[in-house]
Amino acid sequence: MMSVNAFKGVEIGAGFASGAVFGSELHDEILYEDGQITRSSNNAGGIEGG
C-alpha cells in the first residue's frame, strides 16, 4: 500500500500517458533471449503486481 496525501495524482512509469493507449501497446512483454528473461520496454517503471 502507498499513501500520498494532498496530491491530485502520482505518476510511476508511464503513468498518466498510459491512459491514452491500449493495454496491448503498453504492456511490458516478457522475452527470453540468450538464456535470460528480459523485457521489451519498461513502461511499468519497475513496478509490477501479481
C-alpha positions in Angstrom: 0.0 0.0 0.0 1.1 3.5 -0.7 -0.4 6.7 0.7 0.4 10.2 -0.7 -1.7 12.9 0.9 -2.6 16.2 -0.6 -1.7 15.3 -4.2 -4.0 15.1 -7.2 -2.0 12.3 -8.8 1.3 10.4 -8.6 3.0 9.0 -11.7 5.1 5.8 -11.8 6.5 4.5 -15.0 4.4 5.6 -18.0 1.8 7.0 -15.5 -0.9 9.3 -16.9 0.2 8.8 -20.5 -0.8 5.1 -20.2 -4.5 6.2 -20.2 -4.2 7.2 -23.8 -3.1 3.8 -25.3 -4.4 0.3 -25.5 -3.1 -2.2 -22.9 -1.6 -4.3 -25.7 0.6 -1.3 -26.7 1.6 -0.5 -23.1 2.3 -4.0 -21.7 6.0 -4.8 -20.9 6.3 -8.0 -22.9 8.4 -10.8 -21.4 11.2 -12.1 -23.7 13.6 -14.9 -23.4 16.9 -14.1 -25.1 20.3 -15.9 -24.7 19.1 -17.8 -21.7 17.9 -14.7 -19.8 14.5 -13.2 -19.2 14.2 -9.6 -20.4 11.5 -7.0 -21.1 10.8 -5.3 -24.4 10.1 -2.0 -22.6 9.9 -0.5 -19.1 6.5 1.2 -19.1 5.7 -0.1 -15.6 8.7 1.7 -14.2 9.9 -1.5 -12.5 6.6 -1.7 -10.5 4.7 -5.0 -11.1 2.0 -6.6 -9.1 0.7 -10.1 -9.1 
